């Protein structure tokens, strides 16, 4: 389907945010708003978000992407993913203004942008779905477990490691320092009294009544950390087993889906899922 692209600006807390709208010739009533994880801007790694927006528009799905405060061409101080709720709210408002035929918006986010989408979605009845790609649930202890389990142990069975050992090219000091640091993180209690990030995300997702598409990369420590959180929590497992949840995993794909084949697969899954919800 033919589509047009237009750039525009909108206000957020006395700052000017920049958005790009990919609008099909005959747009559906359900559109996608891409939230960008930091630190990057609306194009995405390897032009990922630009290509995704255009793929969705060709399928008849309007798509908007934007720079939140302090990123790309938007003004203001940089905000972390836990503090861009106002940015998302203003972006949704601007989206509805430019696409009056919209009835629902799906929030699409990669990494910490997925986490930001989770925190926002249950507070806005206009949000009908979430696409969560390699969602960020990192804690110091979780990061350490993931490194030890999925990185260091896998290296022990990697032939390249043993070839380096025999050639005397392996840096034992650096490796031991990294492993020791990971072990110390495991033993260091979280002194903060606030709810850990994985628990905050689960609580927000439980409040969200819409459908959820979860996409995980096969070759990504962020995705493995998310899986470890799920395996360790019966509440998370119950949540992922609910009818509102659809899950896909792409073997071999890295965190940002740097290969066009992987990007096309993510776009296809997104389009198919939106057509069904």
C-alpha positions, 0 to 999 in steps of 0.5 A: 500500500502507498503511504506518506511520511511527514515530520512535525513537532509537538509540545511537552512540558514547555519543550519541543518534541520531534515526530515522524508519521508514516501514514498509509493511503487507507489507514487502519483504526489501530496504529503503532507508536514506537518508543525509542530506547536510549541513548538513540533517536527515532531512526533506531540502530541500523535504521531499524525504526525507520524500516519498521515504520515503513513496513507497517505503513505498507500493511495499512498500519499507521506508525509514529516514532518520536524523540523524547526530551533530550534525544535526537531533535527534541529539546529539553534535558535527557530523561531516563526510561522511568521518567518519560511518561509525559513524553509518551502521553504528549506523543499519543495526543499528537498522534490522535490529532494527526490521525483522527481515524485512530481508535487504539494505539499499540506501543512498540518498544525495544529494551528500556523503551519496552519497560517505559511502555509497560509503565505507561500503558495501563494509565491510558485507555487509548492504549490497546496493545503492547509490543515488548522486544527484549524488555529491560528488567535489569538489576545488579544481581540479575545482570551478574547471574546472566553473565555467569550463566549465559556468557562465561559458562558458554565460553568454556565450551567455545573452541576459540577460548581453548585455542587462545589458551594453547597459544598463550593469548588468553588474558587470565587477569581480566577474565578473573577480575570480571568473574569475581566482579559478577560473583560479588554483585550476586552477594551484594544486597540491594539497599534500595527500599523501592520495588525492584524493576522486574516487580514494578514491571510485572505489577504494571503489566498485570494492570494492563487489560490489552493484548501483549506481543513479546519478542525475544532475541536468541543471542542477547543477554538482555533477553536471557536476563528477562527469561531468568526473571520469568523462570524464577517467579511464578507470578511472571510465569502465570502472567506470560501464560495468560491468553492476552500474551503472544510470544516469539523468539528469533534464534540467532538474532542480536539485541537490535536485530541488525540483519535485515532478515531479522528486522523483516521477521519482527515486522511480519510478526508485528503486522500479523499480531495487530491484524488478530487482536 
